[in-house]
Amino acid sequence: MTYTSILTEIRGRIGIVTLNRPQAMNAFNTAMLTELFDALDVYDNDERVGAIIVTGNEKAFAAGADIKEMAEATPFDMIGQGRVEKWDRIRTIKKVVIAAVSGWALGGGCEFAISCDMIVASETAKFGQPEITIGVIPGAGGTQRLARLLGKNLAMEMVINNRTLTAPEALQFGLVNRVVPVDGYLTAAVAFAEEIDARAPLAVRMAKDSVNAAFETTLAEGLKAEKRNFYTLFSTEDQKEGMKAFIEKRKPNWKGR
Ligand code: DAK
């Protein structure tokens, strides 16, 4: 697929997808959304890529869905364009996806960022769900994920009263993993992704799957998923290598098998 609204780059072993509609604050139109998920799929299946970063520019990660594109839409247009399915595809990516956020992460932009596995934010990052100001509510998981991540009261305030969170607030409330100076946020995200890529790949995958189970199932089902993943890892060469390396007081040499 030829991309017109995103840029892609493999830096070392890190796949970087840059949202690239600066004239529209990186608002997600159908083309950009389609390209973004195509690129994520490509990197998810590319053995040269160990982890993935999605980023925007300094001013805007993404200002949400493209309001101009959906202003006149009917419910059937919204359903027919498969938007829900498109947004849902982030849940199917197996590799770790880190959002590197600077500037605005609003509406669908905030929802996309919090659907990633982790977030590195620049000091200027701002997170919000302003849909209420245009007569709607979040439609890509914001009400559910923010309630789980931040608790009910703050989620209510963001969704009902357009409360935005600054980067320090987002860090304080656990919405992001780290806040770094704006001139180094992508570099910091790449370093973070490289740390993850240096770990046992199958264990990383199982760890991601297990933590995600906490958001998608009951505690009992989540505990079952964790146990299943834990036991499965005992069938890998990396488990044998990791434990042997510990005993031999040396660094493990991961094979991803
Ligand atoms: N859509 C379209 N264009 C946008 C945009 C957006 N969301 N955000 C900004 N732009 C455009 C502006 O219209 C402007 O274009 P021109 O007038 O120059 O042609 C250009 O980007 C620069 O924006 P501003 O002039 O407004 O720049 P400022 O620095 O003054 O303000 C801002 C930046 C980000 C605070 C402001 O632009 C803003 O408030 N933007 C709108 C934010 C917003 O309301 N976002 C929520 C959108 S609704 C779904 C799943 C998810 C969704 C929908 C469906 N399904 C599963 C079905 C998601 C919905 C949303 O996200």
Boltz pocket constraint, residues with backbone or C-beta under 6 A from the ligand:
constraints:
  - pocket:
      binder: B
      contacts: [[A, 22], [A, 23], [A, 24], [A, 25], [A, 27], [A, 63], [A, 64], [A, 65], [A, 66], [A, 67], [A, 68], [A, 69], [A, 78], [A, 83], [A, 84], [A, 85], [A, 87], [A, 104], [A, 106], [A, 107], [A, 108], [A, 109], [A, 130], [A, 131], [A, 134], [A, 137], [A, 138], [A, 139], [A, 140]]
      max_distance: 6.0
